[in-house]
Amino acid sequence: KTLVNIPKEYFELPQNSQILILPEPQKLYMREYNWGYYGSDFISYINNSKIVDASNLYETSHIYQKIIESSVVPDDIKYILFDKSVEQENNYNRILDSFTVVNSNKYFDLYERK
């Protein structure tokens, strides 16, 4: 049981894939979402895709850091979830260049590799 309700849109993300999560966490590996959640990655608990996120410190944070530094997304990452419900200051246009929006809602834009 959670103390907040996760919006249903997050449960509709693609399964059996690899998904990069943007923007970067705001504090260490935590994000504050405008729908009431504050914490680390929750998507990997509701989706069987490999979630590439800086908040997954031991699993994918090294891959995430390389992507942020180089703006190059490895070929095996098919999707990028750009979460609009998280405040951010950085520009990720270079990372998103080779992806196109396939789903958009009030919480996030989901990009797929072109």
Helices and strands as residue ranges (DSSP letters): G 8-12, E 18-22, E 31-32, E 38-39, G 43-45, E 50-52, H 61-70, E 79-83, H 93-96, E 99-104, E 108-113
